[in-house]
Amino acid sequence: MKKMILVAGPYRSGTNDDPTKIAANVRHMNEVALQLFDQGHLPMLGEWLALPLIETAGSTQIGDEPFNRIFHPVAVDLLAHCDAVLRIGGPSQGADEMVAQARRLGKATFTKLDDIFFG
């Protein structure tokens, strides 16, 4: 059955806000999202929705007021519409928050692609 799955992984964690490292984190999440898509699911990343809004809101740096007002709240709101969360990558307070929220909402949580039923 096709599922909408939030891919949650590190965005800033471990990057010291280095744009190259952040881009690598997003690229990794996008690669996993493509694998989910290729298996028939609808992947989602909070970054896909939040980052354009953050830019439009006039953010000038990670962690400023527009960034903080939009980044995590968008992911939390998006999660309410998803069937599951796939937690990937290394340490990340935000990704762990998405898993905890998913569990509170009674949604499936996964840590490996192989654990998701593809069919």
N, C-alpha and C positions, 0 to 999 in steps of 0.2 A: 504494500500500500504506500502511495506517495505521501511523504511527510514534508512539512516546512520545518527546517532544522536551522537553529541559530548556531553558527560556528563562533565559539568563544575562545580566544587565545590572547596572549600578551600583545598589547599595543605599545605602551611606553615602557613596561617593566624591563629592566636590565639594559635599557638603551641610553640612559643619561640624556634622554630627549634628542639623541643624535638622529637627524632625519633619515640618514642612510639605513640605520638599524631599525627605525620605525617602519620604513618602507619594506624592509625584509620581513618584518613581522606581518605586515598586511599582505605581502605577496604569499607568504606561507598560508595564511588564512584563505586567500583567494584560490590557491592551488587545491586545498582541501575542499573548498566549496565547489570547485569544478568537478572533483571526484564524486561528490554527492549528487551533483546535477547529472553527471554521466550515468549514475546508477538510478536515475528516475526521481530524485527528490528535488525540492525547491530549497536551496541553501539561502541563508540570509546572514549578513554581517551588520551589526549596528553601525560600523564605520561607513558602510555604503549610504546610509541615511543621514548620519550625524555630521560627517565631515563637510558635505556641501552646505548644510545649514549653518555650521560653525563659521565657515568662510563668509557666507552671506551676512551673518550677524556681525561681521567686522572683527573677528578674532585676529590678533596679530601674533600670538604665541600660544603654544600648548600650555594649558593651565590657567589661562586668563579667564575673566568672567564669562565671556560667551562660550568658551570651550567647556568650562565646568558646568554651566547652566544647561548645556545641550548633550554632551557626549554620553555620559552614563544614563541619564534619564531616557534618551531615545532607545538605548539598548533594552532597558527594563520594559518600556512600553512595547517594543517590538516583540519581546519574549512572550508577552501575553497572547500574541497571535500565532506563535509557533507551537509545534507539536512536541519539540524536543530540543535539547542542547547537546552539541558535541564540543567537549572541552579539549583543546589541543595545546601543545606547546609547554613552555616552562612556567615558572611562577608568575602569577598575575592576580592581584587583588580584584580587579574588575571582572576577569573571567571567572574567578571563584565566586564572586557575588552573583554572576548570572546563573551558575550551577545551583547555588543556595536558593535563589529566587525560583528557579525552575522546580526544585524539589518542593518548595512551599506551595507552588501552584499545582503540584501533582503531575508534572510533566516528566517525560522520560529524559534521563541524562546518560550520556555516553562519553567514554574517554578514548575509544578506538573506533575507527571506521568499520572494522570487521564485526563489531558488536551490533551494528545497525542492520536490521533486516532489509535487504534489498530485494524487492520483488514487485 
